Amino acid sequence: MRVALKRQEAIAALIGPNGEGEMRLTRMSGADLRKDASLLLDAIKAVGFFPGPRVAFVEDATDTLAEQVATALAEWRPGDAMIVVTAGNLTGKSALKTLFEKHPNAVCIGLYDDPPSREEIEEALKKAGLRDIDREAMTDLNTLARALDPGDFRQTLEKIALYKYGDPSPLTPADVAAMAPATIEAEVDDLIDAVAEARSAAIGPLFRRLEGQGVLPVTICIAALRHFRILHAAATDPAGPGVGIQKARVNFKQKDAMGRQAGQWGVRALEQAIAVLVETDLTLRSASKAPGMALMERALIRIAMTRR
């Protein structure tokens, strides 16, 4: 998605926002170019119907296309369509990468799967028309940017901008929470919240849904252990559970609920819950033939019933 977004921006910068509508963009996949080696060369030499710069775009290229791309680069002349090639993971010695790095008229740009920086987030907010943002809301957006796929984050910002259209008041954490998308992680959190709030009747349906999505029992166990360890740390904080939760690195949507949970459970009950989860985790990772999801479900129901 990062590659797709950056490629979209690069092509728009080369041919303008109307370039594709004016047929000045020729797309081809790596598979198409493998079948017909002359496809890229023909695209860069073709004369467009509309005046203006043109782009020949190759998507999902691999090192097997280095020869075809090298031929097109060697034949390229000023006035021809500019060449944009995107690829997935490439090694340091990649033939395709080396071809662009060493060519005098080409540029190779590496994109890494790192969380967006604050500057990138602020730039995305400006593009979405969001300028007046509460400080806590900005913290929540930073958290959201690290949790979501770049494309999902951009769509979320657009949705927030539409939600705030014509509203001069600052963006608040409540606004961000209302527009944030649900994810599998959020559904796992819903399950763990049901356990922590002793809603044992809700555990079964939530388990069936996660099981249908292919979530592994060990994933649920790790999430539950993290949740209850955070509750335990908050419950043992000298300043109180509410202050302890504010110190923890948790999703902004969960802070209030987890603060209540830490106060309701108490230290000893939380230690018992953690002991059950550690035992379950060891069983899941052992050679036991017991069905993992059933084992995990029973452990969580047991924990929920203990608090009740």
Backbone as a ProteinNet text record, in pm:
[ID]
protein_1_A
[PRIMARY]
MRVALKRQEAIAALIGPNGEGEMRLTRMSGADLRKDASLLLDAIKAVGFFPGPRVAFVEDATDTLAEQVATALAEWRPGDAMIVVTAGNLTGKSALKTLFEKHPNAVCIGLYDDPPSREEIEEALKKAGLRDIDREAMTDLNTLARALDPGDFRQTLEKIALYKYGDPSPLTPADVAAMAPATIEAEVDDLIDAVAEARSAAIGPLFRRLEGQGVLPVTICIAALRHFRILHAAATDPAGPGVGIQKARVNFKQKDAMGRQAGQWGVRALEQAIAVLVETDLTLRSASKAPGMALMERALIRIAMTRR
[TERTIARY]
82.7	0	86.4	197.8	287.9	340.2	378.2	427.9	318.3	196.2	85.3	55.9	57.6	28.5	136.6	262.9	373.9	378.4	351	349.7	239.1	124.5	12.4	51.5	119.3	164	267.7	360.3	466.3	408.6	317	257.3	174.8	101.4	22.6	113.9	232	327.4	385.2	397.4	456.2	357.1	231.9	137	15.7	10.4	-101.3	-221.9	-318.5	-436.1	-526.1	-518.5	-605.2	-533.9	-410.8	-332	-395.1	-449.1	-508.4	-634.1	-716.3	-838.3	-807.9	-692.3	-652.3	-566.7	-569	-500.9	-350.2	-291.4	-146.8	-74.8	-148.6	-90.7	-116.6	-9.2	-20.6	20.9	-71.2	-43.9	-14.6	73.6	96.2	148	115.9	164.1	296.2	367.5	491.5	466.8	353.4	319	298.3	232.9	211.5	344.9	438.4	568.3	651	632.8	704.1	654.2	523.6	466	507	515.9	549.3	658.9	783.8	900.5	901.2	828.1	830.2	723.6	643.4	529.1	572.5	676.8	721.8	785.1	865.7	930.8	826.2	725.4	616.6	543.1	522.3	447.2	521.6	654	727.9	743.4	737.9	754.1	621.3	509.3	377.4	349.2	273.4	234.7	95.8	81.5	-46.8	-145.6	-274.9	-380.2	-387.7	-367.6	-369.8	-226.2	-204.8	-68.7	-34.8	95	137.3	225.5	292.8	382.2	305.9	372.9	310.4	394	329.1	396	360.7	463.6	444.6	473.4	371.8	380.9	379.5	483	491.7	471.4	370.8	334.9	379.3	418.8	458.5	572.6	673.9	790	878	956.1	1053.4	1186.4	1287.9	1420	1420.4	1321.6	1315	1287.1	1243.8	1213.4	1327.7	1440.8	1552.7	1596.4	1599	1644.8	1549	1419	1320.1	1322.4	1334.3	1337.1	1466.9	1579	1708.2	1702.2	1636	1621.3	1543.4	1432.4	1350.1	1428.1	1505.6	1585.2	1693.2	1751.5	1857.4	1801.6	1677.4	1614.5	1541.3	1529.1	1452.3	1520.9	1440.8	1489.9	1399.6	1450.6	1365.4	1241.4	1126.5	999.4	923.3	993.8	925.9	851.1	762.8	690.5	789	769	853.5	815.7	915.1	895.1	886.3	780.6	765.8	748.3	834.2	830	818.6	723.2	712.7	734.6	791.1	820.6	790.3	791.7	774	908.8	933	1061	1173.7	1279.9	1397.6	1520.5	1609.9	1732.6	1830.3	1936.3	2037	2107.2	2117.7	2185	2087.2	1964.1	1860.5	1904.8	1884.9	1922.6	1840.6	1711.7	1622.9	1662.6	1689.6	1730.9	1863.6	1959.3	2091	2080.8	1992.1	1972.3	1932.1	1837.6	1791.1	1892.1	1960.5	2058.2	2176.6	2218.6	2337.6	2307	2176.8	2142.2	2150.6	2212.5	2230.7	2100.8	1994.3	1869	1756	1788.6	1683.8	1704.8	1598.4	1602.2	1542.6	1606.3	1555.2	1516.6	1391.4	1342.3	1301.3	1362.1	1327.6	1224.5	1118.3	1014.8	1018.9	1012.2	1023	894.5	865.2	741.3	758.4	791.9	807.3	680.9	651.1	535.8	555.6	448.9	463.4	518.1	600.4	655.1	547.1	573.9	478.2	457.9	567.9	557.6	465.5	477.2	390.7	244.7	222	84.4	26.3	106.5	59.4	31	116.1	93.5	-36.5	-60.3	-183.9	-306.1	-293.7	-403.6	-434.2	-328	-348.2	-420.3	-377.9	-442.4	-590.2	-621.9	-761	-840.2	-771.3	-839.1	-859.6	-783	-795.8	-681.8	-716.2	-611.9	-625.3	-747.8	-768.7	-789.4	-683.6	-686.3	-646.9	-731.6	-702.6	-574.3	-497.2	-368.3	-386.3	-486.8	-512.5	-558.4	-635.2	-680.4	-561	-460.6	-340.5	-264.5	-258.6	-194	-266.8	-400.6	-480.8	-459.9	-447.1	-422.4	-285.5	-186.4	-53.7	-62.1	-137.5	-156.2	-226.5	-327.5	-404.1	-317.4	-228.9	-141.1	-47.2	-8.7	81.3	7.1	-123.8	-202.6	-262.9	-286.8	-358.2	-264.2	-310.5	-245.5	-247.7	-141.6	-139.3	-263.5	-314.8	-434.7	-556.8	-569.2	-681.3	-672.7	-548.6	-532.3	-573.3	-535	-572.1	-724.1	-788.9	-934.9	-1002.5	-941.9	-997.3	-989.2	-876.6	-862.8	-966.5	-989.7	-1089.9	-1229.3	-1255.9	-1385.3	-1401.4	-1292.1	-1296.3	-1318.4	-1249.9	-1265.5	-1409.5	-1470.7	-1611.2	-1702.8	-1669.6	-1747.2	-1742	-1624.9	-1606.3	-1636.3	-1684.7	-1709	-1808.5	-1767.9	-1855.4	-1860.2	-1782.9	-1779.4	-1648.8	-1654.6	-1531.2	-1465.3	-1533	-1476.1	-1356.7	-1261.1	-1142.7	-1180.3	-1097.3	-1116.2	-1083.9	-1173.7	-1156.6	-1128.2	-1078.8	-1058.1	-1187.1	-1301.7	-1430.7	-1461	-1426.2	-1446.1	-1360.4	-1233.9	-1142.4	-1192.9	-1237.8	-1287.8	-1411.7	-1496.5	-1619	-1590.9	-1481.6	-1450.2	-1347.5	-1279.2	-1174.5	-1236.1	-1174.2	-1230.7	-1209.8	-1298.4	-1283.5	-1184.7	-1100.2	-1003.6	-1014.9	-943.8	-943.2	-888	-785.4	-729.5	-836.1	-924	-1031	-1129.4	-1155.5	-1247	-1186.2	-1054.6	-985.7	-997.9	-981.5	-996.3	-1137.4	-1238.3	-1376.2	-1391.8	-1329.5	-1334.7	-1269.5	-1150.6	-1078.2	-1155.7	-1219.9	-1301.6	-1418.8	-1479.4	-1591	-1545.2	-1422.4	-1366.3	-1340.6	-1274.4	-1237.9	-1360.4	-1472.9	-1595.6	-1691.5	-1641	-1717.2	-1845.6	-1844.1	-1959.3	-1936.9	-1945.1	-1910.5	-2002	-2127.5	-2221.2	-2179.7	-2102.9	-2061.6	-1937.3	-1868	-1740.2	-1757.6	-1856.6	-1879	-1901.5	-1998.9	-2022.2	-1900.8	-1828.5	-1708.7	-1600.8	-1589.1	-1492.8	-1525.1	-1654.3	-1693.3	-1656.8	-1677.2	-1648	-1498.2	-1416.3	-1271.7	-1219.8	-1279	-1239.5	-1268.1	-1382.2	-1417.9	-1324.1	-1259	-1163.7	-1023	-1006.2	-875.6	-778.9	-829.8	-742.4	-697.8	-568.7	-513.8	-536.2	-554.5	-574.5	-456.8	-333.7	-216.6	-216.8	-273	-285.3	-377	-489.4	-584.6	-520.1	-444.1	-379.1	-277.5	-198.6	-98.5	-167.9	-278.5	-352.6	-411.7	-466.1	-525.5	-419.8	-304.1	-195	-149.2	-134.2	-91.8	-194.1	-322.6	-430.4	-427.9	-420.3	-427.7	-299.3	-187	-62.8	-67.4	-128.2	-144.7	-238.7	-348	-440.7	-369.4	-283.6	-211.3	-114.7	-42.6	50.5	-24.1	-143.1	-222.6	-277.5	-321.4	-378.5	-275.1	-148.7	-42.2	26	-19.5	40.2	5.6	105.1	77.8	-22	-27.5	-118	-260.2	-283.3	-417	-428.9	-531.2	-548	-566.7	-642.2	-667.6	-540.6	-454.6	-326.2	-236	-238.8	-156.4	-188.9	-317.4	-359.1	-311.3	-313	-267.5	-119.7	-42.9	99.8	124	28.3	45.4	26	91.4	76.2	-40.3	-160	-279.7	-355.3	-441.2	-525.1	-608.1	-615.4	-685.4	-831.7	-890.7	-1031.4	-1052.3	-946	-959.6	-923.4	-867.5	-813.4	-916	-1033.2	-1133.2	-1182.6	-1213.8	-1265.4	-1162.4	-1035.5	-932.4	-904.4	-918.8	-904.1	-1009	-1135.1	-1242.3	-1214.4	-1170.6	-1144.3	-1035.9	-929.1	-818.7	-866.7	-956.7	-1009.5	-1105	-1182.2	-1281.9	-1220	-1111.7	-1052.7	-976.5	-887.1	-800.9	-677	-568.7	-438.6	-441.5	-498.2	-493.8	-571.1	-689.1	-769.4	-698.2	-631.7	-557.8	-439.8	-373.6	-262.6	-311.7	-430.6	-489.1	-523.1	-577.6	-612	-486.3	-378.7	-253	-196.3	-207.5	-158.5	-232.2	-363.5	-443.1	-398.8	-375.5	-335.3	-195.9	-102.8	32.7	27.5	-52	-67.4	-127.2	-228.5	-292	-193.7	-113.8	-14.1	87.5	133	229.3	167.6	41.2	-27.8	-42.8	-79.4	-97.2	34	145.9	276.5	341.4	276.6	331.8	284.7	315.4	274.6	134.8	60.5	-74.5	-164.1	-248.9	-340.3	-477.9	-491.9	-619.4	-650.2	-775.7	-810.6	-783.3	-701.1	-653.4	-762.5	-857.4	-961.5	-1051.8	-1083	-1166.2	-1094.5	-964.9	-883.5	-879.9	-860.6	-853.4	-988.1	-1095	-1229.2	-1261.1	-1228.9	-1256.6	-1179.3	-1052.2	-969.5	-1028.9	-1075.8	-1131.9	-1265	-1348.2	-1474.5	-1445.8	-1346.8	-1307.7	-1264.4	-1185.8	-1140	-1259	-1348.3	-1464.5	-1553.7	-1574.4	-1657.1	-1592.3	-1458.9	-1387.7	-1417.1	-1412.9	-1438.3	-1582.6	-1674.1	-1815.7	-1846.8
-120.3	0	125.7	123.8	239.5	264.9	156.8	168.6	225.6	174.6	220	368.1	413.1	554	645.9	607.7	691.5	691.9	576	568.5	658.3	658.5	742.4	890	930.1	1069.3	1103.5	1010.4	1035.5	1052.4	964.2	971.6	1099.6	1136	1260	1381.4	1376.9	1488	1495.9	1382.2	1380.4	1421.2	1373.4	1398.1	1480.6	1519.9	1601	1516.6	1578.4	1504.5	1450.5	1509.5	1466.2	1374.9	1336.4	1258.4	1125.7	1053.8	923.6	940.2	1041.3	1066.6	1107.2	1168.5	1210.3	1104.7	984.4	868.2	890.9	962.2	983.5	890.6	791.1	689.5	551.1	476.4	339	244.5	158.3	62.9	-74.5	-145	-285.6	-358	-483.1	-561.2	-628	-673	-746.1	-871.6	-936.6	-1058.6	-1028	-913.6	-873.9	-852.1	-786.8	-757	-884.1	-980.5	-1108.9	-1181.1	-1169.5	-1234.9	-1164.4	-1031.4	-952.9	-853.1	-886.8	-806.5	-666.8	-646.4	-516.1	-420.2	-465.4	-387.5	-251.6	-249.9	-125.9	-31.8	-86.8	-4.2	59.5	-16.2	38.2	150.4	132.4	230.8	363	358.8	484.7	558.7	484.6	547.4	589.6	542.1	572.8	722.5	772.3	913.9	926.5	1012.6	1028.1	1110.6	1086.2	1161.5	1303.9	1317.3	1448.7	1497.9	1628.5	1681.1	1673.1	1671.1	1670.1	1550.8	1551.9	1441.6	1311.5	1200	1067.7	979.5	877.8	781.7	639.8	554.8	410.1	344.7	283.1	233.1	79.8	21	-125	-157.9	-237.3	-270.9	-412.5	-432.8	-565.8	-626.2	-546.6	-597.4	-682.1	-771	-853	-847.9	-911.5	-911.9	-981	-1065.2	-1134.5	-1037.5	-914.2	-814.4	-715.5	-738.8	-644.1	-622.5	-728.8	-717.2	-632.3	-656.6	-579.8	-431.1	-405.9	-266.3	-198.8	-272.1	-217.7	-175.8	-256.1	-223.3	-93.3	-79.8	41.1	164.7	150.3	263.1	303.8	204.6	232.9	304.4	273.5	332.2	463.2	497	617	743.9	836.8	966.5	1077.4	1198.4	1309.2	1321.4	1336.1	1340.9	1210.7	1100.4	971.5	971.8	875.2	861.4	827	886.5	854	716.2	646.6	509.4	508.2	447.4	426.8	276.9	220.6	76.6	57.6	-23.9	-55	-204	-237	-376.7	-401.4	-528.5	-564.1	-563.8	-662.9	-670.3	-705.1	-624.3	-650	-659.6	-746.8	-762.2	-649.3	-638.2	-534.8	-551.4	-677.6	-705.2	-723.9	-681	-696.3	-636.3	-711.7	-664.6	-542.7	-543.9	-432.7	-307	-322.9	-210.5	-151.5	-239.1	-195.3	-122.3	-170.6	-108.9	37.6	65.8	203.7	289	229.4	305.2	351.9	268.7	300.7	379.1	384.1	454.7	606.2	681.2	826.3	906.8	855	930.8	870.8	776.8	709	728.5	709.5	723.3	598.2	549.2	433.7	480.2	457.9	502.3	380.2	365.4	254.3	297.9	220.4	249.1	139.3	180.1	84	83.5	-31.1	-47.2	5.5	133.7	199.5	278.6	299.6	383.9	524.4	593.6	729.1	824.3	917.8	1018.2	1121.7	1204.2	1310.2	1406.5	1433.9	1525.3	1466.4	1335.3	1270.2	1274.1	1252.8	1255.8	1396.6	1499	1637.6	1675.8	1626.2	1652.7	1587.8	1464.6	1394.4	1466.7	1521.4	1596	1722.7	1791.6	1913.3	1881.6	1770.1	1731.5	1699.2	1645.7	1612.8	1734.2	1850.2	1972	1981.7	1902.4	1904.4	1987.4	2100.8	2190.5	2216	2230.9	2261.5	2129.5	2080.3	1947.6	1956.7	1903.5	1895.2	1814.2	1849.8	1782.9	1633	1595.7	1453.6	1382.1	1453	1394.1	1367.2	1457	1437.7	1314.5	1293.1	1173.5	1048	1054	939.3	911.8	1018.1	1000.4	938.1	976.5	914.8	765	728.8	587.2	513.7	578.4	518.6	498.7	595.4	587	467.8	430.6	316.4	184.1	189.6	66	27.1	126.2	99.3	90.9	22.2	22.7	166.6	211.4	350.8	391.6	301.9	332.6	348.8	260.7	269.7	398	436.8	559.9	681	682.2	795.3	803.2	687	685.1	731.4	692.5	735.2	886.1	946.3	1092.1	1161.1	1103.9	1160.8	1152.9	1040.7	1022.8	1122.5	1144.1	1241.5	1382.5	1414.6	1547.1	1569.9	1465.7	1476	1491.6	1418.2	1424.9	1565.1	1631.1	1764.8	1877.4	1844.7	1945.8	2050.2	2176.1	2284.2	2300.5	2221.5	2229.9	2299.2	2422	2496	2451.8	2371	2331	2237.8	2236.5	2149.9	2001.5	1924.1	1778.8	1722.1	1639.4	1585.2	1435.4	1377.6	1232	1154.1	1210.3	1142.9	1134.5	1240.8	1239.8	1131.6	1122.7	1022.8	882	860.2	728.4	689.2	788.2	759.4	718.4	770.7	744.4	633.1	590.4	488.3	356.1	288.7	163.2	48	-50.5	-173.5	-265.5	-333.3	-428.2	-559.7	-662.8	-790.6	-769.5	-680.9	-651.9	-593.2	-508.4	-449.2	-556.2	-656.2	-763.7	-851.5	-873.1	-945.3	-865.1	-732.7	-646.2	-656.5	-665.3	-680.3	-808.3	-915.4	-1043.1	-1030.4	-970.9	-956.9	-865.8	-761.3	-673.4	-750.2	-839.1	-920	-1005.9	-1058.8	-1139.6	-1052.1	-936.7	-848.1	-789.4	-779.9	-725.4	-835.4	-961.6	-1076.8	-1101.7	-1067.9	-1096.4	-1231.7	-1338.1	-1471.7	-1517.2	-1470.3	-1511.2	-1456.7	-1347.5	-1287.4	-1353	-1433.5	-1490.2	-1587.5	-1677.9	-1778.6	-1719.4	-1628.1	-1567.2	-1494.2	-1420.8	-1349.9	-1448.1	-1559.8	-1662.9	-1720.6	-1749.2	-1807.9	-1714.3	-1584.7	-1487.4	-1482	-1477.8	-1474.2	-1603.3	-1715.6	-1845.3	-1849.6	-1791.6	-1786.3	-1699.8	-1604.4	-1516.9	-1575.2	-1693	-1758.8	-1712.1	-1645.1	-1600.4	-1721.7	-1728.5	-1842.6	-1826.1	-1939.6	-1929.7	-1865.3	-1889.9	-1831.2	-1678.7	-1626.9	-1482	-1422.3	-1490.5	-1444.5	-1450.3	-1556.7	-1574.1	-1463.1	-1430.1	-1323	-1189.7	-1162.5	-1037.2	-1032.3	-1146.2	-1151.3	-1131.4	-1195.7	-1180.8	-1035	-972.4	-831.8	-745.5	-768.9	-690.2	-704	-828.5	-850.9	-807.6	-813.4	-763	-610.4	-544.3	-398.9	-364.4	-440.8	-419.1	-439.6	-542.9	-572.2	-457.9	-409.2	-297.7	-173	-149.5	-32.9	-50.3	-173.6	-200	-185.4	-210.1	-199.9	-63.4	28.1	161.3	238.2	296.4	368.7	483.2	541.8	655.7	612	480.2	429.9	375.4	287.8	223.2	321	428.9	525.3	590.6	630.1	691.3	587.3	463.5	355.6	326.6	330.4	305.1	417.6	541.5	653.8	640.4	574.7	554.6	443.3	351.3	234	272.4	198	220.8	136.5	192.7	121.2	206.1	140	207.4	315.2	433.2	545.2	514.5	421.5	387.2	306.9	243.5	149.7	207.4	327.6	380.3	384	442.2	456.2	319.7	230.7	98.6	18.9	24.7	-51.4	6.1	136.3	196.1	142.2	130.6	73.8	-72.2	-147.3	-290.3	-314.1	-234.4	-251.4	-230.7	-133.3	-107.3	-215	-274.6	-375.3	-511.5	-546.3	-679.7	-693.6	-602.6	-616.6	-697.7	-677.9	-736.6	-888.6	-948.2	-1093.5	-1164.4	-1115	-1176.2	-1165.1	-1053	-1035.3	-1132.4	-1155.9	-1251.9	-1392.9	-1428	-1559.3	-1571.4	-1463.8	-1464	-1479.3	-1408.3	-1417.7	-1559	-1620.4	-1757.9	-1854.4	-1839.4	-1924.8	-1904.6	-1779.8	-1750.1	-1803.5	-1792.6	-1844.8	-1996.5	-2063.2	-2209.2	-2248.2	-2172.6	-2199.7	-2177.9	-2070.9	-2040.6	-2154.3	-2206	-2317	-2441.9	-2466.6	-2583.3	-2569	-2448.1	-2423.5	-2443.8	-2410	-2420.8	-2557.9	-2644.3	-2777.9	-2876	-3002.1	-3106.8	-3158.4	-3090	-3133.6	-3140.7	-3243.1	-3261.3	-3200.4	-3132.8	-3069.1	-2958.7	-2944.8	-2839.2	-2701	-2624.3	-2496.9	-2395.6	-2379.4	-2278	-2314.2	-2442	-2485	-2461.7	-2490.6	-2470.9	-2323.2	-2237.4	-2093.8	-2039.5	-2085.1	-2038.8	-2077.5	-2202	-2248.5	-2165	-2132.4	-2053.5	-1914	-1850.6	-1716.2	-1716.5	-1817.5	-1827.9	-1848.7	-1932.3	-1956.8	-1828.1	-1745.8	-1618.4	-1524.7	-1516.2	-1428.8	-1471	-1602.3	-1654.1	-1629.1	-1630.5	-1605.8	-1466.4	-1366.7	-1230.7	-1212.3	-1277.9	-1260.6	-1320.7
0	0	0	75.1	73.9	-67.3	-135.8	-273.1	-362.9	-348.8	-433.6	-413.2	-287.4	-258.7	-314.9	-294.5	-343.5	-495.9	-556.1	-703.1	-758.4	-691	-733.7	-730.2	-622	-610.1	-717.1	-742.7	-841	-981.5	-1018.8	-1153.2	-1168.2	-1062.2	-1066.7	-1081.8	-1019.1	-1031.4	-1172.2	-1240.2	-1374.3	-1483	-1472.6	-1582.9	-1540.4	-1412.1	-1365.3	-1327.5	-1260.4	-1212.4	-1322.8	-1443.9	-1554.5	-1653.8	-1620.9	-1715.6	-1753.7	-1656.9	-1687.7	-1770.9	-1737.9	-1814.9	-1958.2	-1981.1	-2116.2	-2185.6	-2132.8	-2192.5	-2207.9	-2110.7	-2113.1	-2015.5	-1964.2	-1875.7	-1934.6	-1958.9	-2008.5	-1896.3	-1855.4	-1747	-1804.4	-1738.2	-1772.5	-1648.9	-1638	-1523.8	-1559.3	-1457.9	-1482.3	-1563.9	-1539.3	-1614	-1761.4	-1791.4	-1931.9	-2003.1	-1932.8	-1993.7	-2014.2	-1927.3	-1945.4	-2070.7	-2098.7	-2216.8	-2345.8	-2340.4	-2460.2	-2423.5	-2455.7	-2416.1	-2477.5	-2587.4	-2656	-2603	-2509.3	-2461.8	-2404.7	-2321.6	-2258.4	-2360.6	-2449.1	-2551.8	-2642.6	-2681.9	-2764.6	-2691.5	-2559.8	-2480.7	-2470.5	-2455.2	-2439	-2571.6	-2682.2	-2814.2	-2876.9	-2820.8	-2879.5	-2872.3	-2969.5	-2973.1	-2913.3	-2813.1	-2745.8	-2826.4	-2802.4	-2871	-2814.7	-2681.9	-2617.1	-2597.4	-2605.1	-2580.3	-2431.6	-2403	-2262.5	-2232	-2118.3	-2079.9	-2060.2	-2087.6	-2076.1	-1982.8	-1929.5	-1841.2	-1883.3	-1889.9	-1909.7	-1774.2	-1716.7	-1580	-1577.4	-1515.6	-1499.1	-1351.7	-1323.9	-1185.4	-1150.4	-1024.6	-973.6	-1054.8	-1079.2	-1153.2	-1061.6	-1121.7	-1048.3	-1123.2	-1066	-1129.5	-1265.4	-1293	-1422.7	-1537.4	-1502.4	-1606.5	-1628.4	-1563.4	-1573.3	-1718	-1796.5	-1936.3	-2019	-2005.9	-2082.7	-2044.4	-1912.9	-1866.6	-1912	-1909.2	-1952.3	-2099.5	-2182.2	-2325.3	-2342.9	-2265.4	-2275.2	-2229.1	-2121.2	-2071.5	-2172.5	-2238.3	-2336.4	-2458.8	-2495.3	-2614.1	-2584.7	-2455.6	-2418	-2466.3	-2520.3	-2566.6	-2513	-2498	-2452.6	-2540.8	-2477.5	-2549.4	-2541.3	-2509.5	-2491	-2357.8	-2341.5	-2214.5	-2102.8	-1988.2	-1873.4	-1818.9	-1767.3	-1720.5	-1568	-1516.1	-1371.3	-1348.4	-1266.3	-1237.4	-1086.5	-1041.8	-898.8	-878.2	-762.3	-729.4	-582.7	-544.6	-404.3	-333.8	-249.8	-178.1	-274.1	-273.4	-355.7	-265.4	-298.8	-220.4	-252.9	-173.3	-198	-331.3	-378.3	-505.8	-621.6	-603.1	-705.6	-839.1	-947.5	-1081.1	-1120.8	-1086.4	-1121.8	-1045.2	-917.5	-832.8	-882.3	-910.7	-957.7	-1090.7	-1178.6	-1310.3	-1297	-1207.1	-1190.5	-1114.2	-1018.2	-939.1	-1024	-1118.2	-1198.4	-1325.3	-1363	-1486.2	-1465.5	-1558.4	-1539.9	-1538.3	-1601.5	-1609.8	-1526.2	-1439	-1361.8	-1212	-1136.8	-990.8	-928.1	-822.8	-748.9	-608.5	-569.4	-438.4	-356.9	-239.3	-150	-47.6	-34.1	66.2	172	297.5	408	490.6	548.8	624.4	766.7	777.4	907	938.4	1067.4	1101.2	1045.3	1006.7	952.3	1058.2	1016.9	1108.8	1139.1	1239.9	1275.8	1158.6	1084.9	968.7	861.8	837.5	738.2	781.4	910.6	962.5	948.6	983.2	972.5	827.6	735.7	593.1	546.1	592.7	556.3	613.5	733.1	795.1	715.6	669.1	588.9	459.1	394.8	268.3	289.5	408.5	438.8	486.4	502.4	545.1	694.6	773.5	919.3	977.8	1038.7	1089.4	1239.9	1287.5	1429.7	1505	1569.5	1631.6	1778.6	1864.4	2007.1	2029.8	2132.3	2156.6	2181.4	2260	2285.8	2159.8	2076.3	1949.8	1858.6	1861.4	1781.4	1828.3	1960.2	2015	1968	1967.9	1923.5	1774.3	1694.9	1551.4	1526.6	1607.7	1598.1	1625.9	1729.2	1762.9	1649.5	1591.9	1483.1	1358.9	1330.7	1214.1	1222.7	1344.7	1363.4	1362.5	1389	1396.2	1262	1174.1	1049.3	930.2	828.3	698.2	645.3	573.1	524.3	445.7	361.3	284	373	473.6	568	649.2	685.6	763.6	680.5	553.9	468	451.6	432.7	419.8	549.2	663.2	792	806.9	764.3	770.8	682.3	563.7	472.7	535.4	604.6	670.5	785.4	861.8	971	916.6	804.6	742.9	697.9	641.8	598.8	720.3	826.3	951.3	1011.8	998.5	1056.2	956.9	838.9	736	788	782.9	827.7	978.9	1051.4	1198.2	1239.9	1290.2	1322.9	1454	1534.4	1663.4	1643.1	1738.1	1723.8	1719.2	1650.9	1647.2	1785.3	1839.5	1974.4	1970.4	2081.8	2086.9	2060.5	2103.3	2079.8	1929.7	1855.5	1709.9	1644.9	1688.5	1633	1662.5	1786.7	1826.4	1746	1716	1640.9	1496.9	1439.6	1299	1278.4	1384.1	1369.2	1323.8	1225.2	1174.1	1270.8	1260.7	1340	1269.8	1345.6	1290.5	1366	1316.7	1388.8	1529.4	1541.6	1672.6	1764	1706.5	1785.2	1831.2	1745.9	1783.3	1891.4	1885.7	1993.4	2122.8	2111.1	2228.4	2286.5	2198	2245.6	2327.5	2279.4	2351.3	2489	2493.4	2620.3	2715.6	2661.5	2745.7	2806.8	2727.6	2778.9	2896	2886.3	2995.3	3117.3	3094.7	3205.6	3275	3202	3260.4	3304.7	3305.6	3354.8	3275.5	3145	3059	2990.6	3068.5	3017.7	2904.4	2901.9	2795.8	2659.7	2659	2532	2473.8	2554.3	2509.9	2393.6	2402.4	2297.7	2160.1	2142.8	2010.8	1955.4	2043.4	1998.2	1954.1	2024.2	1986.5	1849.6	1825.6	1695.6	1580.8	1603.8	1497.6	1468	1574.2	1555.6	1494.3	1534	1479.3	1329.9	1289.4	1147.4	1066.1	1132.4	1063.5	1063.2	1123.5	1121.5	1228.6	1333.2	1442	1523.5	1554.7	1628.3	1778	1851.3	1996.6	2068.8	2020.1	2086	2070.7	1959.5	1939.9	2045.6	2070.8	2172.8	2310.8	2334.9	2465.3	2490.9	2389.9	2403.5	2432.3	2361.4	2382.1	2522.5	2568.7	2702.9	2810.5	2793	2889.8	2897.6	2781.8	2779.6	2853.6	2826.1	2886.9	3039.4	3087.8	3232.5	3303.6	3233.9	3294.8	3309.2	3210.1	3219.4	3335.6	3349.7	3460.9	3594.8	3600.3	3724.2	3758.3	3657.5	3680.2	3727.3	3669.1	3708.8	3850	3881.3	4013.7	4125	4093.3	4194	4194.7	4110	4105.9	4233.3	4300.7	4425.9	4410.6	4290.2	4267.8	4235.3	4222.5	4192.4	4051.7	4027.2	3896	3779.9	3805	3697.7	3647.3	3740	3703.1	3638.1	3691.5	3636.1	3491.5	3456.4	3317.3	3225.7	3274.4	3191.8	3157.2	3245.5	3218.9	3117.9	3104.9	3017.8	2871.7	2783	2638.4	2588.5	2596	2552.5	2451.9	2375.9	2278	2347.2	2284.7	2347.1	2374.7	2296.6	2317.9	2446.3	2495.8	2606.3	2742.5	2744.8	2870.7	2983.4	2957.9	3063.2	3111	3014.3	3050.2	3130.3	3087.7	3157.3	3296.3	3311.9	3444.1	3540.8	3491.6	3574.7	3607.5	3504.3	3523.8	3628.9	3622.6	3718.3	3861.2	3878.9	4012.4	4059.6	3967.2	4004.1	4036.3	3968.1	3986.4	4117.3	4143.4	4259.6	4224.7	4300.3	4267.8	4271.2	4379.6	4393.8	4281.7	4247.8	4141.4	4006	3983.4	3857.9	3849.6	3962.2	3964.1	3932.7	3983.2	3952.9	3804.2	3748	3605.1	3519.5	3555.7	3480.8	3490.1	3609.3	3626.5	3534.2	3521.8	3432.2	3286.8	3247.4	3109.2	3077.9	3174.1	3152.9	3135.9	3220.4	3210.5	3075.3	3030.4	2900.5	2786.1	2796.1	2693.3	2680.7	2793.2	2791.7	2728.9	2758.1	2700.8	2550.2	2505.4	2361.7	2285.3	2348	2281.7	2300.8	2379.5	2405.6	2298.7	2319.5	2224	2253.3	2338.1	2373.9	2250.3	2247.1	2133.3	2160.9	2274	2307.1	2206.4	2161.7	2064.1	2121.7	2051.4	2102.6	2132.3	2039.1	2058.1	2175.8	2189.2	2301.2	2434	2435	2554.6	2594.1	2494.1	2518.6	2565.1	2500.6	2537.7	2682.6	2720.1	2855.6	2957.8	2925.3	3017.5	3038.9	2930.8	2943.8	3017.6	2992.1	3065.9	3215.2	3243.1	3382.4	3451.3	3380.2	3436.6	3460.2	3360.6	3373.5	3489.3	3505.1	3613.6	3749.8	3754.3	3879.1	3931.3	3842	3887.8	3932	3860.6	3893.4	4029.4
[MASK]
++++++++++++++++++++++++++++++++++++++++++++++++++++++++++++++++++++++++++++++++++++++++++++++++++++++++++++++++++++++++++++++++++++++++++++++++++++++++++++++++++++++++++++++++++++++++++++++++++++++++++++++++++++++++++++++++++++++++++++++++++++++++++++++++++++++++++++++++++++++++++++++++++++++++++++++++++++

